[in-house]
Each structure stands twice: as C-alpha cells, then as structure tokens.
Amino acid sequence: MKRNKEIYATAIAALCMQQDAPTPYGWWFTKPQQDPPDGIIGTLIENTDVGGNIMHGREVEIVEYLDGSLIETIQSKLKDKSYEPNTILVCLLSPKTSIQILNFKAVAKQLNQSKLPLAHIFLIGHGMQITSAFSNLTKEEQIAEMQKVFFIQLLPKYGVVSVSPYTLCEAFRAGKEQAWLKFEGLGRSTGLQEVTVAEAPKLFD
C-alpha cells in the first residue's frame, strides 16, 4: 500500500504541474524500481545542443501526514538526510485527517523559517478550501468542487492549484487510445507505446 500511495501522490503532482505549468508534451511520471526516490516527474523540453528533446525531471520524495504536527511530520522526514538538488517533497494528507483545522499559510511561514535540505515542498489533499463564494454555487457545482484534489506549494513560495482528476482523465476513461503514452525502453532506440483502458500501464506490480 505504501508503494501505491507513492505512485498516486507522484501522479497527482504531475497532473497538477501540467495545470500550473502546461507544456505541449505534458508532464510524465514514473515509479522507479529502486527507492530512493519515491517517484519521478518530468516534461520534455527542446534542446538545440543535442538536436532533439530531453526529459527535464524532478525526483519526488513522499511522506504521509496522519495526525499530530504537520510541520514535525515534514521535518522528521527530512532530518539528517541529503537529496539531489532537483528533489521535491510531497506531503500526502491522509483522507482520515481533519485537515480543516490546518492553516496552510501559517505552516508555509514556519517552514520558511526552518533550515531544511529541500527548497520545494508541496501538500496534496482531497477537497477544497471553502470560501464565502461556495454557498453561491449550485449543489452540482459544490459536489464537483468537493471531488477535487488540491496541490499546495509551501516552499519556496505559497501557491494553490486545484484539479479534478475525474474530469481531466475523461479521455482515458473513455478508452481513447492516445490518452496516455509510455516509454518502451531507454537510449536511442526508445519508442512510445499507447496506453489504453484495456491495456493499462503496470504501475502496481
């Protein structure tokens, strides 16, 4: 289950990055066989020096928050550890957690005052931050908002992205063959294989 949660958190991070920093090629994710890292996200960028495209990637470390102090959960994960400079930490908020009592901006401010080995820290959780505008929505719109996933950047600056995986993955759920692609190999002979609902990627092996 730990591995499955890491795959899920990495996939949501890639999905939210595509919404916040869209690229023509989309954001990809994978779960390495060897840990660390817990996951990798990346996007293709053009590189004139090599005359082609290269994968611009980020290693992902995952920690799950269950209860107690959110800041202590993050600090404990990073204590006495070293990481590659491109690593981000994603804290997955458990659905069992009463996250409504957490002040995310205050957490971000406290983390900014701490000495941590990573410069980029994010939170992933289910639901939404309720505002006064929520009561003006229809019931259908309120339900749609509550089904969303939020992606909060705590460091280096505070920011929030909300997405609906159910809506964004509609093409894949409909069985369209070009919905997702995956790499077949490494090096110059690398190809792409279409991923369909009938032949889903084996992420949970």
N, C-alpha and C positions, 0 to 999 in steps of 0.2 A: 504494500500500500504506500510506503514511503516513496518508492520509485515512481508510482503512478501519480502521486501528488506533485513530485518534482517535474514530471512531464507536463502535467496540467498547468502548473504555475509558469513554466517556460513558454508554453504555447500561448497563454493569455498575455504574457509580456510581449511576445512577438506581434500578436494581434493588436494590442494597444499601441505599440510603436508604429505600426502601419497607419493607424488612425491619427496619431500625433505627428509623425514624420513620414508621410507616404512617399514611396518610391515606385517607379514604373515596374520593378521586379518583385515588389512585396518584401515582407520580412519572413525569413525562414527560421525554423527551429529544429533542434535535434537533441537527443539524449545520448551522450557518449556512453560506451560500454564500461569505461573505467571512470571512477569518481575519485578526485575532483576533475572537472567541475560537474555540478549537478545538471547543467544544461548549457546549450549554446544557442544564441540568436544571431541573425546576421542578414544583411541585404547585399545584393550585387551592385557594384559601382564600376563605372568605366575607368579604365586606367590606360592612358596613352603610352606610358612607358613600356608596358608589356603587350600593347596592341590588342587588348581584349578586356574582359571583365574579371574582377577579383571579388572575393567574398569579404565584406567588411563585417567582422563579427565581434560579439561580446560574450565572454564567459559569464555564466549565471550561477550564483550560489543561492540556495533556497533554505529558508528557516520558517517553521510554522509557529504562529503565535496561538496559544491555547488559553492562557489566563495569566494573571499577575501583571507585572510591569512590562509594557511593550518595549520600552527603552532597554530594560535589563535583558529581555529576550534577544534583542539585536546586538547589544554589547557582548553578551555571553557567546553568541555565535562567532563574533569576530575576535574574541580575546585571544591574544598570543598566537595569532595566525598571520600568514603573509599570503598575498594574492597577486596574480598578474595584474598589471596596470589597467587592463581593459575589462576587469571583472565588475559586475554589478551584483548587489544583494537584493533579493526579492523576498519580502516577508509575506507569507500567505496567512491571512486571517481566517482562522477556523470558523465555519458556519455556526459552531456551537458557542462562539464567543459573543458576549453582549457588547458589540463594537460601538453602540450608540453613545456609550459613556466616554469614549476616547476623543480627545481634542487633537486632531492630526496636526494642526498648525503649531500647537504647543510642543508636540513631540518633535516636529521638524526643527523648531527653535532650539530645543535642548540638545538634539543631535548635532546641530551646527556648532555647539559649544564644546562638544566632546572631541577627543582625538581618536579617530577611527582609521583603520587601514584602507578603507574604501571610500571613494568620493561620491559614488552614486548608489543611493539606497531607495527602494520602492516598496510600496504596500499593494497587495491585491486582496480585494474583498468582494462579497456579494451584496447587492442592494444599492442604495443611493443615499446621498446626503439630503435630507428633507429640508426644503425652504418654504417660505410663505406661498410661493407660486404653485406648490404641489397641490394645494386644495382647489386650485382653479382648473386642474386637469380633469378630464373625464375618467370614469372608472377604468376603461380600457387603457388609457394613457398612463394612469397610475400603476396598473399591473405591469405594463411594459417597462416602466421606469424601475420597478422593484425587481425585475428579472435581469437587470443589467449587472455588469461587473465593473468595479472602479479600480483604477490604476493610479496610485498617488506617488508622486516623486517627493521624497523628503529631503534628499540631498542631491546636488548642491543647491537647488532652489525648489520651492514648493510649487507643485502643479498637479492638476487632476484631469484624467481622461476617463470617460465612461463609455462603455461599449455594450452592445447586445450580441453575444456570440451566436444566439439562436438566429438572429436576423442576418448577421454578416456571413454566416456559414450556410445560408439558404441555398446557394448554388450547389454546394457539396451535398447537402441533404437531398436535393432534387435529383442527384445522380448524374450531373453534368460531368463529362469526363475530364474537361480541362480545369476543373475546380482547383485541384492541387497537383503539384508535381513533386517528385523526389529524385535525388541523385542516385544513380546506379553504381557509380564507382568513383575512384579518385584519379587525379592526373589528367593527361591529355585525352585519354580515352573515355573521360566522364560523359555519361549520357543522362537523359531525363526520362523518367517513367511516369506515365499518367497514373493518378491515384483516383479510384472510383469508390463508391459506396460498396460495391460488390467485392472490390479488391483493396481494402483499406490498408494503410501502412501498418506494419507490425511494430507498433510503438510499445506494446505492453508485454513483449517476450520476456 
